[in-house]
């Protein structure tokens, strides 16, 4: 099994910053893509940012230029620095990791961490 421990959420004023962390442990052989998703009340869960083992990244248009995803492969941890936060960034943020042992892949989700941005 894979365990994901998220931290770093909280309440911040618009324009402020937060840094999320997600540490993976357990059966993580084959760990590759790591990423962050978010779900606001009444909305579907959406991709925020993902990063591969080769540090290739992909961002949602709504966070491009404000959020930065990174990873420490030695610590099996993914981070997301969130700057210039807006009220519309308010959501529960979920870490997701993919374990690939060919020919199959399995996704694991964290428990979620609340980010609230006040106006």
C-alpha positions in Angstrom: 0.0 0.0 0.0 0.9 3.6 -0.5 0.5 6.3 2.2 0.3 10.0 1.3 0.7 12.6 4.0 -0.3 16.1 3.0 0.4 19.4 4.8 0.5 23.1 4.3 -3.1 24.1 3.8 -4.7 26.9 5.7 -6.4 30.3 5.7 -4.7 33.2 3.9 -5.7 36.6 2.5 -5.9 37.3 -1.2 -2.4 37.9 -2.5 -0.8 35.7 0.0 1.2 32.5 -0.3 1.0 28.9 0.9 3.2 25.9 0.3 1.7 22.4 0.1 3.7 19.2 0.7 2.8 15.6 0.1 5.1 12.8 1.2 4.7 9.3 -0.2 5.7 6.2 1.7 5.0 2.4 1.6 5.0 0.4 -1.6 6.3 3.2 -3.8 8.5 1.3 -6.2 7.5 2.5 -9.6 6.5 6.0 -8.4 6.4 8.4 -11.3 3.9 11.2 -11.8 3.0 13.2 -8.8 0.5 16.0 -8.8 -2.1 18.2 -7.1 -5.8 18.4 -7.8 -8.4 20.5 -6.2 -12.1 20.5 -5.6 -14.2 23.5 -4.7 -17.7 23.2 -3.2 -20.2 22.2 -5.9 -17.5 21.7 -8.5 -15.7 18.7 -10.0 -12.2 17.8 -9.0 -9.7 19.4 -11.4 -6.0 19.2 -12.1 -3.9 21.9 -10.7 -0.3 20.8 -11.5 1.6 17.6 -12.2 5.3 16.8 -12.4 7.1 13.7 -13.8 10.2 12.0 -12.5 12.1 14.0 -15.1 10.7 17.3 -13.7 8.4 17.9 -16.7 5.5 20.0 -15.4 2.0 20.8 -16.5 -0.3 23.5 -15.0 -3.9 24.4 -15.2 -4.3 27.7 -17.1 -5.8 29.3 -14.0 -2.7 28.9 -11.9 0.0 29.2 -14.6 2.6 31.8 -13.4 1.3 31.8 -9.8 1.9 28.2 -8.7 5.1 26.2 -8.9 5.2 22.4 -8.5 8.4 20.6 -7.6 9.6 17.3 -6.2 12.3 15.8 -4.1 12.8 12.3 -5.4 15.1 11.4 -2.5 12.3 12.2 -0.1 9.4 11.0 -2.4 7.8 14.3 -1.7 6.0 16.7 -4.0 5.6 20.4 -3.2 3.4 23.2 -4.6 4.3 26.8 -3.9 1.2 28.9 -4.3 1.7 32.7 -4.7 -0.7 35.5 -5.5 -3.6 33.5 -4.1 -7.1 34.4 -5.1 -10.5 33.7 -3.5 -11.3 31.4 -6.4 -8.3 29.2 -5.4 -10.3 28.2 -2.3 -10.8 24.4 -2.4 -9.7 21.1 -0.9 -6.3 20.3 -2.5 -5.5 16.6 -3.0 -2.2 15.0 -3.8 -2.2 12.2 -6.3 0.7 9.9 -7.2 0.9 7.2 -9.9 2.7 3.9 -9.4 3.7 2.2 -12.6 4.7 -1.4 -12.6 4.3 -2.5 -16.2 2.0 -3.3 -17.7 -0.3 -1.4 -15.2 -0.5 1.8 -13.3 -2.3 2.7 -10.1 -3.2 6.1 -8.7 -3.3 6.9 -5.0 -4.9 10.0 -3.5 -4.1 11.9 -0.3 -6.8 12.8 2.2 -6.9 16.4 1.1 -6.0 19.7 2.7 -8.2 22.8 2.9 -7.0 26.0 1.3 -9.1 29.0 2.0 -8.4 32.4 0.5 -10.2 35.4 1.9 -10.9 38.5 0.0 
